[in-house]
Amino acid sequence: MPVRIRKLIGTVLILALVVLYALVATTIATYRLAESAWYVHLLYFLLTGIFWVVPAMFLIRWMEGPRKSKQP
């Protein structure tokens, strides 16, 4: 698959990932943490704000394409 197509697909997937991840994280916080203290909310949103990077990292690696080996 050409790199340009990979990057287009990857960009769309990353945008969808961020939107869906934010909706799910906020929904969980709304229903599960409604009565929790402020520091629980802070910790939850700090962690969920960092965890979306893991799937995005794999998508970005895929977008780069296979590594080309250096041949002498």
mmJSON file of the N, C-alpha and C atoms, coordinates in Angstrom:
{"data_MODEL":{"atom_site":{
"group_PDB":["ATOM","ATOM","ATOM","ATOM","ATOM","ATOM","ATOM","ATOM","ATOM","ATOM","ATOM","ATOM","ATOM","ATOM","ATOM","ATOM","ATOM","ATOM","ATOM","ATOM","ATOM","ATOM","ATOM","ATOM","ATOM","ATOM","ATOM","ATOM","ATOM","ATOM","ATOM","ATOM","ATOM","ATOM","ATOM","ATOM","ATOM","ATOM","ATOM","ATOM","ATOM","ATOM","ATOM","ATOM","ATOM","ATOM","ATOM","ATOM","ATOM","ATOM","ATOM","ATOM","ATOM","ATOM","ATOM","ATOM","ATOM","ATOM","ATOM","ATOM","ATOM","ATOM","ATOM","ATOM","ATOM","ATOM","ATOM","ATOM","ATOM","ATOM","ATOM","ATOM","ATOM","ATOM","ATOM","ATOM","ATOM","ATOM","ATOM","ATOM","ATOM","ATOM","ATOM","ATOM","ATOM","ATOM","ATOM","ATOM","ATOM","ATOM","ATOM","ATOM","ATOM","ATOM","ATOM","ATOM","ATOM","ATOM","ATOM","ATOM","ATOM","ATOM","ATOM","ATOM","ATOM","ATOM","ATOM","ATOM","ATOM","ATOM","ATOM","ATOM","ATOM","ATOM","ATOM","ATOM","ATOM","ATOM","ATOM","ATOM","ATOM","ATOM","ATOM","ATOM","ATOM","ATOM","ATOM","ATOM","ATOM","ATOM","ATOM","ATOM","ATOM","ATOM","ATOM","ATOM","ATOM","ATOM","ATOM","ATOM","ATOM","ATOM","ATOM","ATOM","ATOM","ATOM","ATOM","ATOM","ATOM","ATOM","ATOM","ATOM","ATOM","ATOM","ATOM","ATOM","ATOM","ATOM","ATOM","ATOM","ATOM","ATOM","ATOM","ATOM","ATOM","ATOM","ATOM","ATOM","ATOM","ATOM","ATOM","ATOM","ATOM","ATOM","ATOM","ATOM","ATOM","ATOM","ATOM","ATOM","ATOM","ATOM","ATOM","ATOM","ATOM","ATOM","ATOM","ATOM","ATOM","ATOM","ATOM","ATOM","ATOM","ATOM","ATOM","ATOM","ATOM","ATOM","ATOM","ATOM","ATOM","ATOM","ATOM","ATOM","ATOM","ATOM","ATOM","ATOM","ATOM","ATOM","ATOM","ATOM","ATOM","ATOM","ATOM","ATOM"],
"id":[1,2,3,4,5,6,7,8,9,10,11,12,13,14,15,16,17,18,19,20,21,22,23,24,25,26,27,28,29,30,31,32,33,34,35,36,37,38,39,40,41,42,43,44,45,46,47,48,49,50,51,52,53,54,55,56,57,58,59,60,61,62,63,64,65,66,67,68,69,70,71,72,73,74,75,76,77,78,79,80,81,82,83,84,85,86,87,88,89,90,91,92,93,94,95,96,97,98,99,100,101,102,103,104,105,106,107,108,109,110,111,112,113,114,115,116,117,118,119,120,121,122,123,124,125,126,127,128,129,130,131,132,133,134,135,136,137,138,139,140,141,142,143,144,145,146,147,148,149,150,151,152,153,154,155,156,157,158,159,160,161,162,163,164,165,166,167,168,169,170,171,172,173,174,175,176,177,178,179,180,181,182,183,184,185,186,187,188,189,190,191,192,193,194,195,196,197,198,199,200,201,202,203,204,205,206,207,208,209,210,211,212,213,214,215,216],
"type_symbol":["N","C","C","N","C","C","N","C","C","N","C","C","N","C","C","N","C","C","N","C","C","N","C","C","N","C","C","N","C","C","N","C","C","N","C","C","N","C","C","N","C","C","N","C","C","N","C","C","N","C","C","N","C","C","N","C","C","N","C","C","N","C","C","N","C","C","N","C","C","N","C","C","N","C","C","N","C","C","N","C","C","N","C","C","N","C","C","N","C","C","N","C","C","N","C","C","N","C","C","N","C","C","N","C","C","N","C","C","N","C","C","N","C","C","N","C","C","N","C","C","N","C","C","N","C","C","N","C","C","N","C","C","N","C","C","N","C","C","N","C","C","N","C","C","N","C","C","N","C","C","N","C","C","N","C","C","N","C","C","N","C","C","N","C","C","N","C","C","N","C","C","N","C","C","N","C","C","N","C","C","N","C","C","N","C","C","N","C","C","N","C","C","N","C","C","N","C","C","N","C","C","N","C","C","N","C","C","N","C","C","N","C","C","N","C","C"],
"label_atom_id":["N","CA","C","N","CA","C","N","CA","C","N","CA","C","N","CA","C","N","CA","C","N","CA","C","N","CA","C","N","CA","C","N","CA","C","N","CA","C","N","CA","C","N","CA","C","N","CA","C","N","CA","C","N","CA","C","N","CA","C","N","CA","C","N","CA","C","N","CA","C","N","CA","C","N","CA","C","N","CA","C","N","CA","C","N","CA","C","N","CA","C","N","CA","C","N","CA","C","N","CA","C","N","CA","C","N","CA","C","N","CA","C","N","CA","C","N","CA","C","N","CA","C","N","CA","C","N","CA","C","N","CA","C","N","CA","C","N","CA","C","N","CA","C","N","CA","C","N","CA","C","N","CA","C","N","CA","C","N","CA","C","N","CA","C","N","CA","C","N","CA","C","N","CA","C","N","CA","C","N","CA","C","N","CA","C","N","CA","C","N","CA","C","N","CA","C","N","CA","C","N","CA","C","N","CA","C","N","CA","C","N","CA","C","N","CA","C","N","CA","C","N","CA","C","N","CA","C","N","CA","C","N","CA","C","N","CA","C","N","CA","C","N","CA","C","N","CA","C","N","CA","C"],
"label_alt_id":[null,null,null,null,null,null,null,null,null,null,null,null,null,null,null,null,null,null,null,null,null,null,null,null,null,null,null,null,null,null,null,null,null,null,null,null,null,null,null,null,null,null,null,null,null,null,null,null,null,null,null,null,null,null,null,null,null,null,null,null,null,null,null,null,null,null,null,null,null,null,null,null,null,null,null,null,null,null,null,null,null,null,null,null,null,null,null,null,null,null,null,null,null,null,null,null,null,null,null,null,null,null,null,null,null,null,null,null,null,null,null,null,null,null,null,null,null,null,null,null,null,null,null,null,null,null,null,null,null,null,null,null,null,null,null,null,null,null,null,null,null,null,null,null,null,null,null,null,null,null,null,null,null,null,null,null,null,null,null,null,null,null,null,null,null,null,null,null,null,null,null,null,null,null,null,null,null,null,null,null,null,null,null,null,null,null,null,null,null,null,null,null,null,null,null,null,null,null,null,null,null,null,null,null,null,null,null,null,null,null,null,null,null,null,null,null],
"label_comp_id":["MET","MET","MET","PRO","PRO","PRO","VAL","VAL","VAL","ARG","ARG","ARG","ILE","ILE","ILE","ARG","ARG","ARG","LYS","LYS","LYS","LEU","LEU","LEU","ILE","ILE","ILE","GLY","GLY","GLY","THR","THR","THR","VAL","VAL","VAL","LEU","LEU","LEU","ILE","ILE","ILE","LEU","LEU","LEU","ALA","ALA","ALA","LEU","LEU","LEU","VAL","VAL","VAL","VAL","VAL","VAL","LEU","LEU","LEU","TYR","TYR","TYR","ALA","ALA","ALA","LEU","LEU","LEU","VAL","VAL","VAL","ALA","ALA","ALA","THR","THR","THR","THR","THR","THR","ILE","ILE","ILE","ALA","ALA","ALA","THR","THR","THR","TYR","TYR","TYR","ARG","ARG","ARG","LEU","LEU","LEU","ALA","ALA","ALA","GLU","GLU","GLU","SER","SER","SER","ALA","ALA","ALA","TRP","TRP","TRP","TYR","TYR","TYR","VAL","VAL","VAL","HIS","HIS","HIS","LEU","LEU","LEU","LEU","LEU","LEU","TYR","TYR","TYR","PHE","PHE","PHE","LEU","LEU","LEU","LEU","LEU","LEU","THR","THR","THR","GLY","GLY","GLY","ILE","ILE","ILE","PHE","PHE","PHE","TRP","TRP","TRP","VAL","VAL","VAL","VAL","VAL","VAL","PRO","PRO","PRO","ALA","ALA","ALA","MET","MET","MET","PHE","PHE","PHE","LEU","LEU","LEU","ILE","ILE","ILE","ARG","ARG","ARG","TRP","TRP","TRP","MET","MET","MET","GLU","GLU","GLU","GLY","GLY","GLY","PRO","PRO","PRO","ARG","ARG","ARG","LYS","LYS","LYS","SER","SER","SER","LYS","LYS","LYS","GLN","GLN","GLN","PRO","PRO","PRO"],
"label_asym_id":["A","A","A","A","A","A","A","A","A","A","A","A","A","A","A","A","A","A","A","A","A","A","A","A","A","A","A","A","A","A","A","A","A","A","A","A","A","A","A","A","A","A","A","A","A","A","A","A","A","A","A","A","A","A","A","A","A","A","A","A","A","A","A","A","A","A","A","A","A","A","A","A","A","A","A","A","A","A","A","A","A","A","A","A","A","A","A","A","A","A","A","A","A","A","A","A","A","A","A","A","A","A","A","A","A","A","A","A","A","A","A","A","A","A","A","A","A","A","A","A","A","A","A","A","A","A","A","A","A","A","A","A","A","A","A","A","A","A","A","A","A","A","A","A","A","A","A","A","A","A","A","A","A","A","A","A","A","A","A","A","A","A","A","A","A","A","A","A","A","A","A","A","A","A","A","A","A","A","A","A","A","A","A","A","A","A","A","A","A","A","A","A","A","A","A","A","A","A","A","A","A","A","A","A","A","A","A","A","A","A","A","A","A","A","A","A"],
"label_entity_id":["1","1","1","1","1","1","1","1","1","1","1","1","1","1","1","1","1","1","1","1","1","1","1","1","1","1","1","1","1","1","1","1","1","1","1","1","1","1","1","1","1","1","1","1","1","1","1","1","1","1","1","1","1","1","1","1","1","1","1","1","1","1","1","1","1","1","1","1","1","1","1","1","1","1","1","1","1","1","1","1","1","1","1","1","1","1","1","1","1","1","1","1","1","1","1","1","1","1","1","1","1","1","1","1","1","1","1","1","1","1","1","1","1","1","1","1","1","1","1","1","1","1","1","1","1","1","1","1","1","1","1","1","1","1","1","1","1","1","1","1","1","1","1","1","1","1","1","1","1","1","1","1","1","1","1","1","1","1","1","1","1","1","1","1","1","1","1","1","1","1","1","1","1","1","1","1","1","1","1","1","1","1","1","1","1","1","1","1","1","1","1","1","1","1","1","1","1","1","1","1","1","1","1","1","1","1","1","1","1","1","1","1","1","1","1","1"],
"label_seq_id":[1,1,1,2,2,2,3,3,3,4,4,4,5,5,5,6,6,6,7,7,7,8,8,8,9,9,9,10,10,10,11,11,11,12,12,12,13,13,13,14,14,14,15,15,15,16,16,16,17,17,17,18,18,18,19,19,19,20,20,20,21,21,21,22,22,22,23,23,23,24,24,24,25,25,25,26,26,26,27,27,27,28,28,28,29,29,29,30,30,30,31,31,31,32,32,32,33,33,33,34,34,34,35,35,35,36,36,36,37,37,37,38,38,38,39,39,39,40,40,40,41,41,41,42,42,42,43,43,43,44,44,44,45,45,45,46,46,46,47,47,47,48,48,48,49,49,49,50,50,50,51,51,51,52,52,52,53,53,53,54,54,54,55,55,55,56,56,56,57,57,57,58,58,58,59,59,59,60,60,60,61,61,61,62,62,62,63,63,63,64,64,64,65,65,65,66,66,66,67,67,67,68,68,68,69,69,69,70,70,70,71,71,71,72,72,72],
"pdbx_PDB_ins_code":[null,null,null,null,null,null,null,null,null,null,null,null,null,null,null,null,null,null,null,null,null,null,null,null,null,null,null,null,null,null,null,null,null,null,null,null,null,null,null,null,null,null,null,null,null,null,null,null,null,null,null,null,null,null,null,null,null,null,null,null,null,null,null,null,null,null,null,null,null,null,null,null,null,null,null,null,null,null,null,null,null,null,null,null,null,null,null,null,null,null,null,null,null,null,null,null,null,null,null,null,null,null,null,null,null,null,null,null,null,null,null,null,null,null,null,null,null,null,null,null,null,null,null,null,null,null,null,null,null,null,null,null,null,null,null,null,null,null,null,null,null,null,null,null,null,null,null,null,null,null,null,null,null,null,null,null,null,null,null,null,null,null,null,null,null,null,null,null,null,null,null,null,null,null,null,null,null,null,null,null,null,null,null,null,null,null,null,null,null,null,null,null,null,null,null,null,null,null,null,null,null,null,null,null,null,null,null,null,null,null,null,null,null,null,null,null],
"Cartn_x":[0.849,0.0,0.9,0.58,1.393,1.347,2.435,2.556,1.499,1.179,0.177,-1.189,-1.558,-2.848,-2.807,-1.681,-1.537,-1.705,-1.096,-1.18,-2.593,-3.29,-4.671,-5.557,-5.445,-6.236,-5.868,-4.582,-4.119,-4.615,-4.61,-5.084,-6.57,-7.36,-8.794,-9.017,-8.25,-8.398,-7.984,-6.934,-6.499,-7.552,-8.119,-9.183,-10.382,-10.764,-11.887,-11.539,-10.303,-9.858,-9.963,-9.491,-9.505,-10.939,-11.797,-13.186,-13.883,-13.788,-14.447,-13.853,-12.545,-11.882,-12.348,-12.444,-12.9,-14.345,-15.194,-16.587,-16.711,-15.971,-16.031,-15.469,-14.325,-13.714,-14.62,-15.255,-16.16,-17.414,-17.938,-19.124,-18.83,-17.693,-17.307,-17.167,-16.526,-16.353,-17.695,-18.606,-19.911,-20.695,-20.685,-21.494,-20.79,-19.491,-18.766,-18.165,-17.817,-17.104,-17.935,-19.222,-20.077,-19.959,-19.834,-19.784,-18.359,-17.379,-15.988,-15.424,-14.335,-13.649,-12.947,-12.575,-11.954,-10.633,-9.872,-8.573,-8.718,-9.826,-10.088,-10.375,-11.142,-11.412,-10.114,-9.292,-8.028,-7.152,-6.997,-6.19,-6.765,-8.072,-8.723,-8.467,-8.692,-8.521,-7.05,-6.153,-4.73,-4.343,-4.784,-4.449,-5.111,-6.394,-7.062,-6.557,-6.092,-5.509,-4.18,-3.511,-2.227,-2.403,-3.367,-3.502,-3.901,-4.499,-4.88,-3.655,-2.515,-1.288,-0.853,-1.136,-0.689,-1.285,-2.61,-3.115,-2.708,-2.593,-2.162,-0.729,0.097,1.489,1.555,0.731,0.722,0.204,-0.777,-1.274,-0.205,0.517,1.564,2.683,3.042,4.053,3.57,2.301,1.753,1.758,1.457,1.425,2.793,3.856,5.197,5.532,4.921,5.195,6.35,6.643,7.746,9.084,9.946,11.281,12.098,12.796,13.647,15.029,15.526,16.859,17.917,18.993,20.093,20.931,21.107,21.934,23.207,24.343,25.619,25.863],
"Cartn_y":[-1.168,0.0,1.239,2.212,3.432,4.191,4.866,5.598,6.699,7.345,8.43,7.906,6.73,6.134,5.722,5.136,4.763,5.975,7.072,8.285,8.851,8.793,9.257,8.397,7.085,6.173,6.338,6.419,6.583,7.872,8.953,10.236,10.172,9.58,9.438,8.559,7.462,6.566,7.242,8.035,8.729,9.756,10.476,11.428,10.711,9.59,8.812,8.27,7.806,7.289,8.354,9.547,10.622,10.99,11.111,11.482,10.39,9.142,8.043,7.841,7.953,7.785,8.855,10.089,11.176,10.962,10.523,10.263,9.135,8.063,6.926,7.32,8.008,8.412,9.355,10.273,11.206,10.508,9.575,8.828,7.99,7.324,6.529,7.433,8.574,9.498,10.015,10.259,10.78,9.772,8.523,7.518,6.863,6.705,5.999,6.919,8.13,9.012,10.222,10.159,11.32,11.783,10.868,11.214,11.239,11.073,10.997,12.373,12.364,13.613,14.194,15.459,16.148,15.513,14.989,14.408,13.079,12.379,11.15,11.516,12.565,13.054,13.488,14.215,14.677,13.505,12.52,11.343,10.583,10.402,9.682,10.381,11.69,12.392,12.529,12.576,12.557,11.23,10.135,8.819,8.564,8.865,8.64,9.594,10.762,11.692,11.224,10.356,9.815,8.499,7.685,6.336,6.3,7.345,7.314,7.299,7.662,7.713,6.312,5.289,3.931,3.447,3.451,3.015,3.963,5.251,6.203,5.919,5.493,5.169,4.018,2.994,1.872,2.293,3.162,3.666,4.479,5.289,6.107,5.221,4.181,3.24,2.57,2.193,1.572,2.55,3.82,4.835,5.03,4.855,5.027,3.982,2.834,1.763,0.902,-0.15,-1.03,-0.312,-0.664,-0.057,-0.67,0.178,-0.296,-0.573,-1.752,-2.103,-1.444,-1.06,-0.432,-1.528,-1.424,-2.405,-1.727,-2.358,-1.727,-1.667],
"Cartn_z":[0.0,0.0,0.0,-0.851,-0.889,0.444,0.726,1.988,2.092,0.994,1.039,1.466,0.966,1.349,2.817,3.246,4.662,5.563,5.189,6.007,6.03,4.922,4.888,5.785,5.641,6.468,7.938,8.235,9.61,10.239,9.474,9.99,10.344,9.468,9.733,10.963,11.073,12.219,13.527,13.498,14.709,15.15,14.199,14.543,15.147,14.553,15.094,16.477,16.654,17.946,19.03,18.742,19.739,20.118,19.127,19.416,20.222,19.776,20.494,21.882,21.991,23.286,24.272,23.792,24.667,25.11,24.19,24.549,25.566,25.359,26.288,27.654,27.658,28.931,29.713,29.028,29.701,30.197,29.414,29.83,31.07,31.075,32.25,33.469,33.289,34.415,34.925,34.024,34.42,35.253,34.822,35.51,36.697,36.629,37.691,38.754,38.364,39.286,39.721,39.567,39.861,41.308,42.23,43.656,44.216,43.357,43.823,44.122,44.848,45.2,43.969,44.063,42.94,42.531,43.487,43.154,42.418,42.637,41.872,40.414,40.211,38.856,38.175,38.908,38.36,37.94,38.802,38.484,37.297,37.287,36.182,34.844,34.795,33.531,33.136,34.101,33.764,33.111,33.71,33.166,31.814,31.719,30.439,29.364,29.769,28.815,28.267,28.997,28.538,27.795,28.196,27.636,26.163,25.614,24.214,23.31,23.852,23.062,22.613,23.425,23.099,21.772,21.584,20.271,19.143,19.441,18.415,17.98,18.907,18.589,17.58,17.778,16.849,15.473,15.453,14.172,13.438,14.165,13.545,13.012,13.744,13.234,11.956,11.927,10.729,9.559,9.844,8.795,8.155,8.924,8.385,7.334,7.437,6.499,6.984,6.234,6.651,6.552,7.467,7.447,6.327,5.656,4.565,5.111,4.813,5.309,4.425,5.074,4.339,3.707,2.425,1.731,1.261,1.524,1.145,-0.337],
"occupancy":[1.0,1.0,1.0,1.0,1.0,1.0,1.0,1.0,1.0,1.0,1.0,1.0,1.0,1.0,1.0,1.0,1.0,1.0,1.0,1.0,1.0,1.0,1.0,1.0,1.0,1.0,1.0,1.0,1.0,1.0,1.0,1.0,1.0,1.0,1.0,1.0,1.0,1.0,1.0,1.0,1.0,1.0,1.0,1.0,1.0,1.0,1.0,1.0,1.0,1.0,1.0,1.0,1.0,1.0,1.0,1.0,1.0,1.0,1.0,1.0,1.0,1.0,1.0,1.0,1.0,1.0,1.0,1.0,1.0,1.0,1.0,1.0,1.0,1.0,1.0,1.0,1.0,1.0,1.0,1.0,1.0,1.0,1.0,1.0,1.0,1.0,1.0,1.0,1.0,1.0,1.0,1.0,1.0,1.0,1.0,1.0,1.0,1.0,1.0,1.0,1.0,1.0,1.0,1.0,1.0,1.0,1.0,1.0,1.0,1.0,1.0,1.0,1.0,1.0,1.0,1.0,1.0,1.0,1.0,1.0,1.0,1.0,1.0,1.0,1.0,1.0,1.0,1.0,1.0,1.0,1.0,1.0,1.0,1.0,1.0,1.0,1.0,1.0,1.0,1.0,1.0,1.0,1.0,1.0,1.0,1.0,1.0,1.0,1.0,1.0,1.0,1.0,1.0,1.0,1.0,1.0,1.0,1.0,1.0,1.0,1.0,1.0,1.0,1.0,1.0,1.0,1.0,1.0,1.0,1.0,1.0,1.0,1.0,1.0,1.0,1.0,1.0,1.0,1.0,1.0,1.0,1.0,1.0,1.0,1.0,1.0,1.0,1.0,1.0,1.0,1.0,1.0,1.0,1.0,1.0,1.0,1.0,1.0,1.0,1.0,1.0,1.0,1.0,1.0,1.0,1.0,1.0,1.0,1.0,1.0,1.0,1.0,1.0,1.0,1.0,1.0],
"B_iso_or_equiv":[0.0,0.0,0.0,0.0,0.0,0.0,0.0,0.0,0.0,0.0,0.0,0.0,0.0,0.0,0.0,0.0,0.0,0.0,0.0,0.0,0.0,0.0,0.0,0.0,0.0,0.0,0.0,0.0,0.0,0.0,0.0,0.0,0.0,0.0,0.0,0.0,0.0,0.0,0.0,0.0,0.0,0.0,0.0,0.0,0.0,0.0,0.0,0.0,0.0,0.0,0.0,0.0,0.0,0.0,0.0,0.0,0.0,0.0,0.0,0.0,0.0,0.0,0.0,0.0,0.0,0.0,0.0,0.0,0.0,0.0,0.0,0.0,0.0,0.0,0.0,0.0,0.0,0.0,0.0,0.0,0.0,0.0,0.0,0.0,0.0,0.0,0.0,0.0,0.0,0.0,0.0,0.0,0.0,0.0,0.0,0.0,0.0,0.0,0.0,0.0,0.0,0.0,0.0,0.0,0.0,0.0,0.0,0.0,0.0,0.0,0.0,0.0,0.0,0.0,0.0,0.0,0.0,0.0,0.0,0.0,0.0,0.0,0.0,0.0,0.0,0.0,0.0,0.0,0.0,0.0,0.0,0.0,0.0,0.0,0.0,0.0,0.0,0.0,0.0,0.0,0.0,0.0,0.0,0.0,0.0,0.0,0.0,0.0,0.0,0.0,0.0,0.0,0.0,0.0,0.0,0.0,0.0,0.0,0.0,0.0,0.0,0.0,0.0,0.0,0.0,0.0,0.0,0.0,0.0,0.0,0.0,0.0,0.0,0.0,0.0,0.0,0.0,0.0,0.0,0.0,0.0,0.0,0.0,0.0,0.0,0.0,0.0,0.0,0.0,0.0,0.0,0.0,0.0,0.0,0.0,0.0,0.0,0.0,0.0,0.0,0.0,0.0,0.0,0.0,0.0,0.0,0.0,0.0,0.0,0.0,0.0,0.0,0.0,0.0,0.0,0.0],
"pdbx_formal_charge":[null,null,null,null,null,null,null,null,null,null,null,null,null,null,null,null,null,null,null,null,null,null,null,null,null,null,null,null,null,null,null,null,null,null,null,null,null,null,null,null,null,null,null,null,null,null,null,null,null,null,null,null,null,null,null,null,null,null,null,null,null,null,null,null,null,null,null,null,null,null,null,null,null,null,null,null,null,null,null,null,null,null,null,null,null,null,null,null,null,null,null,null,null,null,null,null,null,null,null,null,null,null,null,null,null,null,null,null,null,null,null,null,null,null,null,null,null,null,null,null,null,null,null,null,null,null,null,null,null,null,null,null,null,null,null,null,null,null,null,null,null,null,null,null,null,null,null,null,null,null,null,null,null,null,null,null,null,null,null,null,null,null,null,null,null,null,null,null,null,null,null,null,null,null,null,null,null,null,null,null,null,null,null,null,null,null,null,null,null,null,null,null,null,null,null,null,null,null,null,null,null,null,null,null,null,null,null,null,null,null,null,null,null,null,null,null],
"auth_seq_id":[1,1,1,2,2,2,3,3,3,4,4,4,5,5,5,6,6,6,7,7,7,8,8,8,9,9,9,10,10,10,11,11,11,12,12,12,13,13,13,14,14,14,15,15,15,16,16,16,17,17,17,18,18,18,19,19,19,20,20,20,21,21,21,22,22,22,23,23,23,24,24,24,25,25,25,26,26,26,27,27,27,28,28,28,29,29,29,30,30,30,31,31,31,32,32,32,33,33,33,34,34,34,35,35,35,36,36,36,37,37,37,38,38,38,39,39,39,40,40,40,41,41,41,42,42,42,43,43,43,44,44,44,45,45,45,46,46,46,47,47,47,48,48,48,49,49,49,50,50,50,51,51,51,52,52,52,53,53,53,54,54,54,55,55,55,56,56,56,57,57,57,58,58,58,59,59,59,60,60,60,61,61,61,62,62,62,63,63,63,64,64,64,65,65,65,66,66,66,67,67,67,68,68,68,69,69,69,70,70,70,71,71,71,72,72,72],
"auth_comp_id":["MET","MET","MET","PRO","PRO","PRO","VAL","VAL","VAL","ARG","ARG","ARG","ILE","ILE","ILE","ARG","ARG","ARG","LYS","LYS","LYS","LEU","LEU","LEU","ILE","ILE","ILE","GLY","GLY","GLY","THR","THR","THR","VAL","VAL","VAL","LEU","LEU","LEU","ILE","ILE","ILE","LEU","LEU","LEU","ALA","ALA","ALA","LEU","LEU","LEU","VAL","VAL","VAL","VAL","VAL","VAL","LEU","LEU","LEU","TYR","TYR","TYR","ALA","ALA","ALA","LEU","LEU","LEU","VAL","VAL","VAL","ALA","ALA","ALA","THR","THR","THR","THR","THR","THR","ILE","ILE","ILE","ALA","ALA","ALA","THR","THR","THR","TYR","TYR","TYR","ARG","ARG","ARG","LEU","LEU","LEU","ALA","ALA","ALA","GLU","GLU","GLU","SER","SER","SER","ALA","ALA","ALA","TRP","TRP","TRP","TYR","TYR","TYR","VAL","VAL","VAL","HIS","HIS","HIS","LEU","LEU","LEU","LEU","LEU","LEU","TYR","TYR","TYR","PHE","PHE","PHE","LEU","LEU","LEU","LEU","LEU","LEU","THR","THR","THR","GLY","GLY","GLY","ILE","ILE","ILE","PHE","PHE","PHE","TRP","TRP","TRP","VAL","VAL","VAL","VAL","VAL","VAL","PRO","PRO","PRO","ALA","ALA","ALA","MET","MET","MET","PHE","PHE","PHE","LEU","LEU","LEU","ILE","ILE","ILE","ARG","ARG","ARG","TRP","TRP","TRP","MET","MET","MET","GLU","GLU","GLU","GLY","GLY","GLY","PRO","PRO","PRO","ARG","ARG","ARG","LYS","LYS","LYS","SER","SER","SER","LYS","LYS","LYS","GLN","GLN","GLN","PRO","PRO","PRO"],
"auth_asym_id":["A","A","A","A","A","A","A","A","A","A","A","A","A","A","A","A","A","A","A","A","A","A","A","A","A","A","A","A","A","A","A","A","A","A","A","A","A","A","A","A","A","A","A","A","A","A","A","A","A","A","A","A","A","A","A","A","A","A","A","A","A","A","A","A","A","A","A","A","A","A","A","A","A","A","A","A","A","A","A","A","A","A","A","A","A","A","A","A","A","A","A","A","A","A","A","A","A","A","A","A","A","A","A","A","A","A","A","A","A","A","A","A","A","A","A","A","A","A","A","A","A","A","A","A","A","A","A","A","A","A","A","A","A","A","A","A","A","A","A","A","A","A","A","A","A","A","A","A","A","A","A","A","A","A","A","A","A","A","A","A","A","A","A","A","A","A","A","A","A","A","A","A","A","A","A","A","A","A","A","A","A","A","A","A","A","A","A","A","A","A","A","A","A","A","A","A","A","A","A","A","A","A","A","A","A","A","A","A","A","A","A","A","A","A","A","A"],
"auth_atom_id":["N","CA","C","N","CA","C","N","CA","C","N","CA","C","N","CA","C","N","CA","C","N","CA","C","N","CA","C","N","CA","C","N","CA","C","N","CA","C","N","CA","C","N","CA","C","N","CA","C","N","CA","C","N","CA","C","N","CA","C","N","CA","C","N","CA","C","N","CA","C","N","CA","C","N","CA","C","N","CA","C","N","CA","C","N","CA","C","N","CA","C","N","CA","C","N","CA","C","N","CA","C","N","CA","C","N","CA","C","N","CA","C","N","CA","C","N","CA","C","N","CA","C","N","CA","C","N","CA","C","N","CA","C","N","CA","C","N","CA","C","N","CA","C","N","CA","C","N","CA","C","N","CA","C","N","CA","C","N","CA","C","N","CA","C","N","CA","C","N","CA","C","N","CA","C","N","CA","C","N","CA","C","N","CA","C","N","CA","C","N","CA","C","N","CA","C","N","CA","C","N","CA","C","N","CA","C","N","CA","C","N","CA","C","N","CA","C","N","CA","C","N","CA","C","N","CA","C","N","CA","C","N","CA","C","N","CA","C","N","CA","C","N","CA","C","N","CA","C","N","CA","C"],
"pdbx_PDB_model_num":[1,1,1,1,1,1,1,1,1,1,1,1,1,1,1,1,1,1,1,1,1,1,1,1,1,1,1,1,1,1,1,1,1,1,1,1,1,1,1,1,1,1,1,1,1,1,1,1,1,1,1,1,1,1,1,1,1,1,1,1,1,1,1,1,1,1,1,1,1,1,1,1,1,1,1,1,1,1,1,1,1,1,1,1,1,1,1,1,1,1,1,1,1,1,1,1,1,1,1,1,1,1,1,1,1,1,1,1,1,1,1,1,1,1,1,1,1,1,1,1,1,1,1,1,1,1,1,1,1,1,1,1,1,1,1,1,1,1,1,1,1,1,1,1,1,1,1,1,1,1,1,1,1,1,1,1,1,1,1,1,1,1,1,1,1,1,1,1,1,1,1,1,1,1,1,1,1,1,1,1,1,1,1,1,1,1,1,1,1,1,1,1,1,1,1,1,1,1,1,1,1,1,1,1,1,1,1,1,1,1,1,1,1,1,1,1]
}}}
